Amino acid sequence: MKELATFLISSLPSSLSKTQKKLNKKIKVLHLIKSLGRGGAEKLIPETALVHNQEQFEFHCLYFYHQENNIIDELENAGIQVHLIPSGNLGLFFRVNKVRNFIISNGFDIIHAHLPWAGIMARSVGRNLNIPIVYTEHNTWERYNKLSYWGNRISFKKQDVAIAVSNEVALSMRLNSIWDPYQRGGRMKLRVIQNGVNTEVFKRVKIESITREKIGIPPDATVVGIVAVFRDQKRLWLWVEVALKILEKCSNTHFILVGDGEWRERLEDQILKSGKENQFHLVGVQKNVIPFLSMMDIYLSTSEFEGLPIAMLEAMSCHVPVVATRAGGIGEVIQHGVQGYLTEIEDWKELTPHAIKLIKNPALRQKMADAARARVIQGFSMKRMVEELEEIYKDTAGK
């Protein structure tokens, strides 16, 4: 019987046997991104890979700018093969042929680019290759510098699928293409796939009092925190101002800032000048943020703009209610008065009374904490996000 099956397969027309091989072959996806820092866009690559069906997909990641606090080990632990072609922003224009040859020699089926510079590179490389291009936009276009903006806009239609991480990001794409509208039957399709969190991994864990004491937080203190890259868009100097106002009414509150970046020294100076440095804890970059999220009673965000912040979703999955500005996709996740409180971006001072209300009302805080996790499970799970991505990969690879 086995010999008969072998004979029949070998007797198939060559075109049919090639089709069968293609069906049995893993889809090779190349994630293309400028650098591998600890931003939300970068962290999504290994987190989605852990949930993907790796019997059907093989993942690689190519990046260009190397920095110390990177996520290479997390990518490799997620089964992703990592590659580096060193380059700065403008140097990318001289790496197109090298990247094209790399893609050809490895036989990738899909390029999945993240953020403008990688998007521009993918479209340049794909111009002479018959390979589908998927691009994820993690922010609204008006927030990019002019070079990124125009490079992204001019080349934008030369891809197969553009994924927006929030409805606001999708609206930004449409508005910025108003003079070059999407055409029915054109190559590019626009999809909204909101970011997700692995709710089986991001759960609140019990924190021993000795752990809190190690970083200087008393067992009975209320903890307000954030996980972020310390850059302009987060407006962390305003975060510290809100924190100092909270302390005027709730003196037994402590504040955790997880992360690092260009604003760190200025924040440390601001805190030192306030005389309240014992109640602020800048714990640096952490590979495992779950223990720090589990210390938090409130997640506070003062951002000026966002796509859909992964760290906030991770906090919510760990039973942390949110007090935040209505930046980007935050307003698509948080229902005001249910999972936390929202203010308009320019009304950031109103964050203070909202936070104080939660600090002074533990029962309300617990109710919102439970609602926060339920919200993520219902609408922002990693499982849902990965299913939608896999559908795109299969559709585009089959073209």
N, C-alpha and C positions, 0 to 999 in steps of 0.2 A: 504493500500500500504506500509505504514511504517512498519507494523507488518510482512508483507511478506519479505521485505528487511532484517529485523532483523533475521527472520527464515532462510533465504538463507545464510546469513553470518555465523550464528551459525552452519549451516550444512556443511560448507566448511571443507575439510580435514585439520587436525591440522597443517600440514606442510605449506599449502597454507595460512591459517589464520596468521601464524607466519610471513610469507613473507610479507603479507599485513601490519602487525604491523610494520615490519622493514622499509617498504616504507614510512609509516606515521611518523616514529620516527625521531627526530632531530639527526644529526650526532654530537656526542660529541667530541670536539677537545681539547686536553690538550697541551697548549704551555709550553714547558720545557726550562728554562733558568737559568743561574747561579745567576744573580742578576738583579735588576730592576733600574739601574742607568739611566742616560739620554743620552745614546748612541743611534746611529741610529738603531741598531738591536732591542733594547728594545722598542723604540718609535714606530716602525712599528707594533707591536702587537696591541695596542689600535687603531691605525690609520686604519689598515686593518679591524678590527672588526666593526668599524663604517660604513664601506661600505659593509661588508658581508651581505648576506641575513640571518638574525638571526631567521627567521621562519624555516629555514632549518638546521641551525648550532647553537650549544651551545658551548660557549668558556669558558675555564678555564685556569689559568696560575699558574704553580708551580715554585717557586724559592727557593734559598738556602742561599744566602748571603744578609743580610739586611743592607742597608745604608740610611743615612738621606735624601739626595736629590734623592728620588725615584719617580716613576710614578704610584704608586698604585692607587691614586685617579683617574688618567686618565684611567687606566684599568677598574676600577669599573664604571666610568661614561660611558665607552664604552660597558657596559653590560657583562664584563668579571668577573668571580668569581676568586678571588686571594687566593692562599694558600702558606704557608711557612713551609718548613722543614729545620730548621737551620743547616748549614754546611759550612765548608771551602772547598778548592779544594780537598785536600787529604782525607778529611772526607767523601766525596761523596761515596767512596768505601764502607763505612760502613752504607750507607743509602739505598743501593739497595733494600733490603727486605722491608724496610718501604715504599719506593716509589712504589714498586711492589704491596704491599697490598693496598696502596692508590688508585692506578689505578684500581685494581680489584673491590674494594668496590664502586667506583664511576662509573664503567661501561663505561669507555671511549672507543671510536671507533678508535681514531687516536692519536698518540703522534707526536707532531710537535716540534722538538728540534732546538735550535738556539745556534751556537758557539760550540767549541770543547768539553768543559767539560760537557755541557748538552747533546751533541751528544753521548759521551761515556756512560753517565748514561742511556740514552734512549736505547742504544743497549744492555747494560748489563741487564736492566730490561726486555727488550723485548725478551731475549733469551728463556725464558720459558713461554712466553705469546703469544697467537695467536692474536696479535694486530699490525696493520701496523705502520711503523715508517717513518716519513718524516723529513728530516734534511735540514736546510738552512745554507749554508756556506757564511759568510759575508766578508771573506777576503782570500787572497792568502796564501797557506800553509807555505811557507818559512818564513812568518812573525810571526809564533807562536813559543813559546819556545819549547825546545826539548821534554819535558814531554807531553805538549798538542799535539805537532805534532805526536809523535809516538803512543800515546793513540788513537788519531783520526784515524791515518792511519791503525793501526792494526785491529781496529774494524769497519772500514768504510763500508765494503760490507754487514754488517749485518743490513741493513735497506732497505726500499722499494723504496724511492725516495730521491735523493740528489739534492737540488736546489742551483744553483749558482746565485748570484745577478748580475753578469756581465760575459761577455765572458772571461775576463782575469782570473776570479776566476774559471771558468769551465776549462780553459786550465791548471791552476795550479793543479786542481784535477787529470786531465788526466796524466800530466807529473809526478806527485808524485805516480801514480799507474802504472808506466811503467813496473815495475817488477811483478806487480800483476794486469794485465789488466782486464778491464771490459769484461765479457763474454756474448756472445749472448745467450739469454734465461736465464741469471742469474737473481737473485732476484732484484738487484738494478738497477734503471733507473736514468739517469742524465738529468736534465732539467735546462735551463737557464730562470729565471724569473727576469728581471731587476726591481729594486726598483721603486716605484711609489709615487706620491704625490696627495693628494686630492685638485685638482685645484679649486674646489668650495669654499674651506676653505682658501687656501693660495692665497690670492689676496692682491695687494697693497692697503693700506688704507691711507687716508689723515692724515698726522701728523701735529698737531697744533704746531706753533712755540714755544709756552710755554713748550711743551713736550721736544723739543730739548734743549731748554734753561735750563730745569730742570737738565739735565745731562751735561750741559756746552758746547753745540754745537751751534754756531751762525747760524741764519737763512740762511745766504748766503754761508755757508761752504759746500764743497763736502765731502761726508762720504764714507769711505771704511770700510768694516766690515767682520766679520766671526762669525759663531755659531759653537762651538766645545767643546769637552772635552779636557782639557789642558793636553795632554799626548804626549809622545815622537814622535809618528808617524806624528803628525800635524806640528812638527818643528816650533813652534810659536816663538822661539827666532829668527829664520830667517824671520818670518812674521814681527816682530818688526824692524829688520834691513831693510827690504824692505820699510816699512813705513817711517823710518827715511830718507831713500834716496829719497822717494817721496817728503817729506817735503822740501828738498833742492831746488826743482824746483816748488813745488806747496804748498806754505806756508799756504794757507787757506783750508787745508785738515784736517779732523778729522777722528779718527779711533776708531771703536767699536769692542770690543771682548766680545761676549756673551757666558758664560759658566764658568767652574771652573775645578780644577784638580790639580795634583801634581806640575805642572809647574807655578802656579800662583805667588808665592812669587818671584821666579827667574825672571819672566817677569816684575813684579812690580819694582824690583831692576834695571833691564836693562833699563826700561823706565825712572826711576828716575835719573839714571846716565846720561842719554841723555840730560836732561834739558828740555825735551819736554812733560812733564807729563800732561800739560793742554790740550794737543791735543789727548790724549789717554783716553779711557773710558772703564774700565773693569766693566761691569754691573752685573756680576755674572750669576747664573743659573736663567733662566726665563721660567715659565710655558707657557706663551704666547709669542712666538718670533715674531709674525707677525708685531707688531709695530716697532720692532728694524730692521727687514728686510726691512720694508717700509721706514726707515730712510736712508738706504744704497743706494748709487749710483753705487758702485762696490763691488762685493764679491771676496775677495782675499784668495787664498789657497796656502800654501807652503808644502803640505803633501809629505811625503816620500813614503807612500803606503796608499791605500784605497781599499774598496770593490766598492761600488757605494754610495757616501755620500748623505744621505737624506737631510741634512741641505742645501747643494748646490742646490738640486732640488727644495727645498722649496723657496730658494732665487730667483731662476729663475722664479718660478711660481708667485712671487711677483714683476716681472719686474726688476730684478737685473742682469746685465751682469756679466760674470765671468772672472777673470784673475787667472790662476791656473797652477800648475805643472801637467803634464800628468800622474798622479798617478792612478793606478787601472782603474776603470770604468769611470773616468772623461773624458778620451779621447773618450769613446763611446758615450758620451752625447754632449760635446762641439765640435762644428765645428769651427776650428781656423779661426778667422776673421768674424764669423757670429754671434754667441751668446757671444763671448768674445775672449780671447787669451790664448794660451797654450804654455808652455815651457817644455823641458825635465826636469826630476827631478833634475839632477845635474846642470842644467842651471837656477836655481832659481833666480839668479841676473837679468836675462832678464825680470822678472816680472815687475821690476821698470819702464822701458820705456813703456811697454804696458799699465800699469796703468796710467802713466802720459799722454799718448796719449788720453785715454778716458776722463781723468779729463779736459783736455784742449779743448776737442771737444764734447760739450753737444749734438749736433745733432747726431753724430756717436754713442754716448752713448745711446741715446734714441732708435735709430734704433736697436742696439744690445739688449737693454732691451726688446723691443717688440718681437724680434726673440727668446729671451730666454724663454719667457712665451709660445710662439707658439710651441717651441720645446718640452716643457714638456707636453703640452696638446696633441700633436700629438703622442708622443712616450713613455711618462713616467707618464701616469695618474694612479691614484690609482684604478680606475675602471678597467682598463686593467689588472693590477697586480692581483686584487682580483678575476676576472673572471678566470684567469689561475690557481690560488690557489684552487678555488672551484672545478675546473675540476679535479685537483689532489686528493683533499679530497674525492670526489665522486667515482673516479676510485679506489682508495686504500681501501676505506671503503667497497666497493662492492665486494672485493676479498674474 
